[in-house]
Amino acid sequence: MSKKILLGMSGGVDSSVAALLLLQQGYQVTGVTMRLRPDEYMCDSQSGGCCSLDDIDDARRVCYRLGIEHLVMNFTDSFRRDVIDPFAREYQAGRTPNPCIDCNRYLKFSELLRRAEQLGFDGVATGHYAIVRQNEQGRWLLYRSPTGKDQSYVLYSMTQYQLARTLFPLSDLEKPLVRQMAEEAGLPVAKKPDSQEICFVENKDYAGFIRRYTGQDPQPGDFVDLDGNVLGQHRGITHYTVGQRKGLGISFPQPMYVVRIDAANHRVVLGKEGSQYSSSLIAGDLNWIAFDEPPAELLVQAKVRYQAQPAPARIISLPEGRVQVLFEEPQRAITPGQAVVFYQDDLVVGGGTIFE
């Protein structure tokens, strides 16, 4: 008997073609759209976002076209607890989180998988571009997709249990081919734009969202240079992130960059050109995929943000489950709160959260 798969469907073209491919491969497929945003953040549509009411309707129409069942599951409480609350806390603490990683970690490959198993499904699938394989020793491994849409960076937190029960049908397909397949199959989302923004924040106004969500106005403070000299006043630390140059609200004779955010003293530290680069970082909250525990030293290519290129680095194990990452070449805007993901060629070795 063919396996029963619960496919997470966002209403976009990727998850829609994933449904098509799973059916062609002989799986019994049920589509599910996860309702994530609480009512106050729901809307009919959001340009560049996801999880809107229109997206739910799009997923339903695709399932109808393919002749499969479509479910909507309410995850709003978990999304608020595990994604939105930490997002607001981290920004207020002077860090820059990646809520898409938390959504994958706690919702798509944890809560959704748990519900799928309760309903008798054999596993879950999504429209992510990444590759899962099992090696000869029985260990499940995650690899980068060779396409321009590789999304392995946001999947580094997956466990052996989750990898063994997850399918990524798009794996090594190029995006133009995916759109072509959707159009040839008559799927109504074939030309729908990709999601670009954080789904619960409109117009990338992070500071405005945090102010409305927490009910707390950002506290102004000092811009200071690397020596602690006061350069001017800022609007509140939630308006800034490491590496930022534009939108500081104050002019200087030469370009100045946010080098560090001192939340305890409500200060934003600025530096001249070159100061936004660093040759090392400390990371924690680590998840290893390629092995259970890392060796004392490990050579990898490390990626410090989703759009960054992996850079040669050496990992040194530290006490309390942390690591130091030493880069061969300085990296731009290493940002506390973001993820650092470790690769060996296309293999995702593991990753963690940048602490400093």
Disulfide bonds with the S-S distance in Angstrom:
none
